[in-house]
Amino acid sequence: MQKTLVANETLLNKQNMTYLPQHTKASQHFHLSEFRGDELQKYLAKMRTGARGKDLILSSEKLHLLSTPDLQDFFTTVASVFDGFAITVVVYLRRQDDAINSLYSQLVKYGTLTASSKQFFDRRKHAFDYEHYLEVISGNVPEDTELMVRVYDRSQLRDGDIVEDFAHLVGITGKLKRGQKDANHSLEKSVFKIKRAMNSELQGAPPDLLQSMAGILADASKNMNNGKPDTNVLSDLERSLIMEFYAESNARISEKYLGGETFSNSTPKTLDYESSFEVVFPLIMARMSRYFHWVSTRQ
């Protein structure tokens, strides 16, 4: 989404809109949620000035991972800086089991997380209480703010595409050039298990080593099962229990914000196939000499 907005600067300007370049690198997402206090206020004020009277689009990932006080401060600061402006907040909600599966996998892949799926869920479950998240937003922006809530599900998105859906919501017309597609491949579940086991030995490893290792494992994963790796690191039962945990609050979200629409009832099934891991494993080991060198020098 962010890369597409950057790629369509000219189109947006013609329609009196702007998404000011907020990336330091083309490969990175921009996390406005990482700004705090005076730093956030100064940044937003800079964006307001830079918009030069155009409709300004701001975007950030990871807002739902903020603590309640930080989330409150974020939106009260937005409301303060843009006092007198018409504000629209667009929120996309992803099924909690999908969101947790993705975050858990990424933290194991790029970091040194060793927690089991249950331990991870117990620590993070409040971050996926979307009802609380929406209440904090609506309680800390002006009363006339338009809050648009959408389900991140292809069956409910315009043309099955989040970019087209967002463009339609905010009134962007014309053919959009697509930004560079992310190459952030998830780990195949058997590779994920090995990486999680290895993480206990990777505490304190240099960031560049972890980044390099993540790339090697992701490249190996994407070629498994004829290019269709099973990246469901949560079991079907775990997914069902997660959605059951949020069922009541999701029902209230559906009634209050979604006009009766709700998350898909389907649960992604774990693929039943004979893993090609025995073919890929030697390739992984052959390319991870840096890791073994780091371990040997540490001992």
Solvent accessible surface area in square Angstrom, and as a share of the most:
residue,aa,sasa,rsa
1,M,72,0.32
2,Q,9,0.04
3,K,29,0.12
4,T,9,0.05
5,L,7,0.04
6,V,56,0.32
7,A,36,0.28
8,N,4,0.02
9,E,86,0.39
10,T,90,0.52
11,L,40,0.20
12,L,1,0.00
13,N,59,0.30
14,K,162,0.69
15,Q,48,0.22
16,N,82,0.42
17,M,20,0.09
18,T,9,0.05
19,Y,5,0.02
20,L,34,0.17
21,P,91,0.58
22,Q,13,0.06
23,H,42,0.19
24,T,125,0.73
25,K,125,0.53
26,A,76,0.59
27,S,81,0.53
28,Q,76,0.34
29,H,73,0.32
30,F,26,0.11
31,H,36,0.16
32,L,3,0.02
33,S,3,0.02
34,E,114,0.51
35,F,43,0.18
36,R,108,0.39
37,G,51,0.49
38,D,103,0.53
39,E,101,0.45
40,L,3,0.02
41,Q,80,0.36
42,K,145,0.61
43,Y,34,0.13
44,L,0,0.00
45,A,32,0.24
46,K,138,0.58
47,M,11,0.05
48,R,96,0.35
49,T,99,0.58
50,G,30,0.29
51,A,6,0.04
52,R,205,0.75
53,G,74,0.71
54,K,60,0.25
55,D,88,0.45
56,L,41,0.20
57,I,19,0.10
58,L,52,0.26
59,S,25,0.16
60,S,27,0.18
61,E,68,0.31
62,K,94,0.40
63,L,25,0.13
64,H,55,0.25
65,L,53,0.26
66,L,27,0.13
67,S,59,0.38
68,T,50,0.29
69,P,83,0.52
70,D,42,0.22
71,L,6,0.03
72,Q,71,0.31
73,D,83,0.43
74,F,12,0.05
75,F,9,0.04
76,T,61,0.35
77,T,21,0.12
78,V,16,0.09
79,A,18,0.14
80,S,66,0.43
81,V,8,0.05
82,F,16,0.07
83,D,113,0.59
84,G,82,0.79
85,F,110,0.46
86,A,107,0.83
87,I,25,0.13
88,T,66,0.38
89,V,19,0.11
90,V,37,0.21
91,V,10,0.06
92,Y,52,0.20
93,L,3,0.02
94,R,94,0.34
95,R,16,0.06
96,Q,0,0.00
97,D,0,0.00
98,D,32,0.17
99,A,13,0.10
100,I,1,0.01
101,N,14,0.07
102,S,34,0.22
103,L,32,0.16
104,Y,3,0.01
105,S,1,0.01
106,Q,31,0.14
107,L,59,0.29
108,V,0,0.00
109,K,3,0.01
110,Y,77,0.29
111,G,21,0.20
112,T,37,0.22
113,L,37,0.19
114,T,60,0.35
115,A,5,0.04
116,S,36,0.23
117,S,22,0.14
118,K,139,0.59
119,Q,92,0.41
120,F,4,0.02
121,F,31,0.13
122,D,62,0.32
123,R,157,0.57
124,R,80,0.29
125,K,49,0.21
126,H,139,0.62
127,A,25,0.19
128,F,2,0.01
129,D,45,0.23
130,Y,10,0.04
131,E,29,0.13
132,H,76,0.34
133,Y,23,0.09
134,L,0,0.00
135,E,83,0.37
136,V,10,0.06
137,I,1,0.00
138,S,55,0.36
139,G,61,0.59
140,N,31,0.16
141,V,21,0.12
142,P,51,0.32
143,E,184,0.82
144,D,124,0.64
145,T,20,0.12
146,E,91,0.41
147,L,45,0.22
148,M,43,0.19
149,V,12,0.07
150,R,65,0.24
151,V,4,0.02
152,Y,92,0.35
153,D,26,0.14
154,R,180,0.66
155,S,97,0.62
156,Q,39,0.17
157,L,14,0.07
158,R,118,0.43
159,D,120,0.62
160,G,20,0.20
161,D,34,0.17
162,I,45,0.23
163,V,12,0.07
164,E,56,0.25
165,D,3,0.02
166,F,25,0.10
167,A,6,0.04
168,H,106,0.47
169,L,46,0.23
170,V,45,0.26
171,G,40,0.38
172,I,12,0.06
173,T,90,0.52
174,G,60,0.57
175,K,188,0.80
176,L,18,0.09
177,K,135,0.57
178,R,120,0.44
179,G,18,0.17
180,Q,129,0.57
181,K,182,0.77
182,D,65,0.33
183,A,84,0.65
184,N,77,0.40
185,H,73,0.33
186,S,38,0.25
187,L,0,0.00
188,E,1,0.01
189,K,53,0.23
190,S,29,0.19
191,V,1,0.01
192,F,9,0.04
193,K,128,0.54
194,I,56,0.28
195,K,1,0.00
196,R,74,0.27
197,A,72,0.56
198,M,26,0.12
199,N,0,0.00
200,S,66,0.43
201,E,82,0.37
202,L,0,0.00
203,Q,89,0.39
204,G,75,0.72
205,A,10,0.08
206,P,51,0.32
207,P,111,0.70
208,D,84,0.43
209,L,6,0.03
210,L,22,0.11
211,Q,111,0.49
212,S,41,0.27
213,M,4,0.02
214,A,0,0.00
215,G,35,0.33
216,I,22,0.11
217,L,2,0.01
218,A,6,0.05
219,D,51,0.26
220,A,2,0.01
221,S,0,0.00
222,K,79,0.33
223,N,96,0.49
224,M,0,0.00
225,N,36,0.18
226,N,149,0.76
227,G,44,0.42
228,K,147,0.62
229,P,32,0.20
230,D,2,0.01
231,T,40,0.23
232,N,25,0.13
233,V,24,0.14
234,L,5,0.03
235,S,50,0.32
236,D,49,0.25
237,L,123,0.61
238,E,53,0.24
239,R,5,0.02
240,S,56,0.36
241,L,97,0.48
242,I,10,0.05
243,M,32,0.14
244,E,123,0.55
245,F,108,0.45
246,Y,5,0.02
247,A,50,0.39
248,E,132,0.59
249,S,13,0.08
250,N,11,0.06
251,A,62,0.48
252,R,121,0.44
253,I,1,0.00
254,S,12,0.08
255,E,146,0.66
256,K,140,0.59
257,Y,44,0.17
258,L,21,0.10
259,G,76,0.73
260,G,54,0.52
261,E,93,0.42
262,T,63,0.36
263,F,10,0.04
264,S,35,0.23
265,N,144,0.74
266,S,77,0.50
267,T,29,0.17
268,P,50,0.31
269,K,140,0.59
270,T,47,0.28
271,L,79,0.39
272,D,149,0.77
273,Y,55,0.21
274,E,158,0.71
275,S,36,0.23
276,S,31,0.20
277,F,39,0.16
278,E,113,0.51
279,V,108,0.62
280,V,13,0.07
281,F,72,0.30
282,P,77,0.48
283,L,83,0.41
284,I,4,0.02
285,M,55,0.24
286,A,79,0.61
287,R,108,0.39
288,M,3,0.01
289,S,75,0.48
290,R,118,0.43
291,Y,19,0.07
292,F,95,0.39
293,H,122,0.54
294,W,41,0.14
295,V,24,0.14
296,S,66,0.43
297,T,86,0.50
298,R,114,0.41
299,Q,168,0.75
